[in-house]
Amino acid sequence: MGALDSLSGLVFKNGDLAPHLSLGLGGKADYLALPRTREELGRVISAAASDGQPIRVLGSGRHVIVSKDSVRGVVLALGGAEFTRVSVVGDRVVAGAGAHLSAVVEAAGRAGLSGLEHLVGEPGTVAGALRLRVPEGEGGLVEHVDRIRAVSASGRVEELDAAMLHQGENRHDPFPSAIIVEVEFRLEATGQEPVVQRLKRCWIERRIREPLRANTIGPIFRGHDAADLLRKSDVARKSEGCAEVSDRNPNFIVVRSPAHPADIINLIEAMRQRVRERFHIDVERQISIW
Ligand SMILES: Cc1cc2nc3c(=O)[nH]c(=O)nc-3n(C[C@H](O)[C@H](O)[C@H](O)COP(=O)(O)OP(=O)(O)OC[C@H]3O[C@@H](n4cnc5c(N)ncnc54)[C@H](O)[C@@H]3O)c2cc1C
């Protein structure tokens, strides 16, 4: 029996991933780990190291497609109370990695702290959005990140150098293998009223700009110009099985029941192929396929 097998009630062999993926389309993980505390998380990491098993982390699974019946190694989901807590300390919002962005935006708004209003309505968790650098470009979430805490391979909580987020290109991810547990945002204390006004404005802008339906995934490809390239490549309404390119933004895919992950993956390839044929450019996939 391996070290992971001995963590019963914490690690589930052949764990079902579907409840942890936003579209519910998923197979199983060799080991699904649901730690409730940092101490439990440390135990999972040590056990995975001792068994030689790789680790992947899921946020709310909005930007991950599971293509295989079984994902090798350990999949971590940080949904426990210790990983979803959001608190305000002075001009800072301290959020667990698994906290939903909506909870962070709400806490900042209530405390009259400004800086995250443009994230209103953005789905996903704090760590998922940070890893994806949501939204792209100026005014992004990363600009307000002051501290990041992650668990090291030895299971200890360590602080990452948040300044590295601001180096290099915006698309650069300086911590590709970090398991993030907490993020601290430093915001501007402006009082509640101006924050509420900005939240209303950002919400309206978002509704006009993006397809926000629950069965929509994206952006599929990285970069400001991806949607434009796709539009000019006439991918609108292209479909594979139960997956169809969104008519509101061609960098998003609308998924209908009973979709299979292969529908989405085939459509992504067809979209990429269209852009390649039209512009001789290889668009870079942003959505993760496990
Ligand atoms: C530029 C941009 C604009 C977007 N705009 C919209 C929009 O308008 N509408 C919309 O519906 N969606 C939008 N999205 C998508 C949405 O923001 C993401 O799907 C969401 O933020 C992903 O969060 P998640 O918690 O579901 O992460 P997941 O999909 O679960 O994970 C995303 C990545 O983060 C990693 N990760 C997750 N948690 C951790 C952790 N604790 N430590 C380390 N790594 C971790 C995962 O391994 C994975 O690589 C946008 C995304 C981007 C990049």
The ligand as a MOL file (V3000), in Angstrom:
LIG
                    3D

  0  0  0     0  0            999 V3000
M  V30 BEGIN CTAB
M  V30 COUNTS 53 58 0 0 0
M  V30 BEGIN ATOM
M  V30 1 C -8.1580 36.9750 -20.1690 0
M  V30 2 C -9.3020 36.1450 -19.6420 0
M  V30 3 C -10.6020 36.6520 -19.6640 0
M  V30 4 C -11.6740 35.8590 -19.2170 0
M  V30 5 N -12.9450 36.3450 -19.3200 0
M  V30 6 C -13.9840 35.5190 -19.0230 0
M  V30 7 C -15.3230 35.9380 -19.1800 0
M  V30 8 O -15.5730 37.0720 -19.5440 0
M  V30 9 N -16.3180 35.0720 -18.9460 0
M  V30 10 C -16.0580 33.7890 -18.5320 0
M  V30 11 O -16.9770 33.0080 -18.3430 0
M  V30 12 N -14.8010 33.3960 -18.2990 0
M  V30 13 C -13.7610 34.2080 -18.5540 0
M  V30 14 N -12.4930 33.7860 -18.3770 0
M  V30 15 C -12.2790 32.4580 -17.8540 0
M  V30 16 C -12.2670 32.4530 -16.3510 0
M  V30 17 O -11.6810 33.6020 -15.8520 0
M  V30 18 C -11.4460 31.3020 -15.9160 0
M  V30 19 O -12.0890 30.1780 -16.4330 0
M  V30 20 C -11.3550 31.1900 -14.4150 0
M  V30 21 O -10.6590 32.2990 -13.9020 0
M  V30 22 C -10.5690 29.9680 -14.0770 0
M  V30 23 O -10.6630 29.8060 -12.6910 0
M  V30 24 P -10.8560 28.3770 -12.0920 0
M  V30 25 O -10.8580 28.5190 -10.6320 0
M  V30 26 O -12.0130 27.7090 -12.7110 0
M  V30 27 O -9.4890 27.7050 -12.5460 0
M  V30 28 P -9.2880 26.2600 -13.1530 0
M  V30 29 O -9.8780 26.2230 -14.5080 0
M  V30 30 O -9.6930 25.2430 -12.1860 0
M  V30 31 O -7.6930 26.2630 -13.2580 0
M  V30 32 C -7.0220 27.1720 -14.1190 0
M  V30 33 C -5.5090 26.9560 -13.9500 0
M  V30 34 O -5.1250 27.3760 -12.6340 0
M  V30 35 C -4.4490 26.3110 -11.9560 0
M  V30 36 N -4.7810 26.3910 -10.5310 0
M  V30 37 C -6.0080 26.3990 -9.9550 0
M  V30 38 N -5.9080 26.4990 -8.6250 0
M  V30 39 C -4.5790 26.5470 -8.3350 0
M  V30 40 C -3.8150 26.6310 -7.1250 0
M  V30 41 N -4.4050 26.6760 -5.9220 0
M  V30 42 N -2.4740 26.6730 -7.2260 0
M  V30 43 C -1.8600 26.6210 -8.4290 0
M  V30 44 N -2.5200 26.5300 -9.6050 0
M  V30 45 C -3.8590 26.4870 -9.5570 0
M  V30 46 C -4.9710 25.0370 -12.6060 0
M  V30 47 O -4.0590 23.9740 -12.4470 0
M  V30 48 C -5.1050 25.4780 -14.0590 0
M  V30 49 O -3.8530 25.4240 -14.7110 0
M  V30 50 C -11.4200 34.5710 -18.7290 0
M  V30 51 C -10.1130 34.0940 -18.6490 0
M  V30 52 C -9.0630 34.8530 -19.1130 0
M  V30 53 C -7.6610 34.2830 -19.0660 0
M  V30 END ATOM
M  V30 BEGIN BOND
M  V30 1 1 1 2
M  V30 2 1 2 3
M  V30 3 2 2 52
M  V30 4 2 3 4
M  V30 5 1 4 5
M  V30 6 1 4 50
M  V30 7 2 5 6
M  V30 8 1 6 7
M  V30 9 1 6 13
M  V30 10 2 7 8
M  V30 11 1 7 9
M  V30 12 1 9 10
M  V30 13 2 10 11
M  V30 14 1 10 12
M  V30 15 2 12 13
M  V30 16 1 13 14
M  V30 17 1 14 15
M  V30 18 1 14 50
M  V30 19 1 15 16
M  V30 20 1 16 17
M  V30 21 1 16 18
M  V30 22 1 18 19
M  V30 23 1 18 20
M  V30 24 1 20 21
M  V30 25 1 20 22
M  V30 26 1 22 23
M  V30 27 1 23 24
M  V30 28 2 24 25
M  V30 29 1 24 26
M  V30 30 1 24 27
M  V30 31 1 27 28
M  V30 32 2 28 29
M  V30 33 1 28 30
M  V30 34 1 28 31
M  V30 35 1 31 32
M  V30 36 1 32 33
M  V30 37 1 33 34
M  V30 38 1 33 48
M  V30 39 1 34 35
M  V30 40 1 35 36
M  V30 41 1 35 46
M  V30 42 1 36 37
M  V30 43 1 36 45
M  V30 44 2 37 38
M  V30 45 1 38 39
M  V30 46 1 39 40
M  V30 47 2 39 45
M  V30 48 1 40 41
M  V30 49 2 40 42
M  V30 50 1 42 43
M  V30 51 2 43 44
M  V30 52 1 44 45
M  V30 53 1 46 47
M  V30 54 1 46 48
M  V30 55 1 48 49
M  V30 56 2 50 51
M  V30 57 1 51 52
M  V30 58 1 52 53
M  V30 END BOND
M  V30 END CTAB
M  END
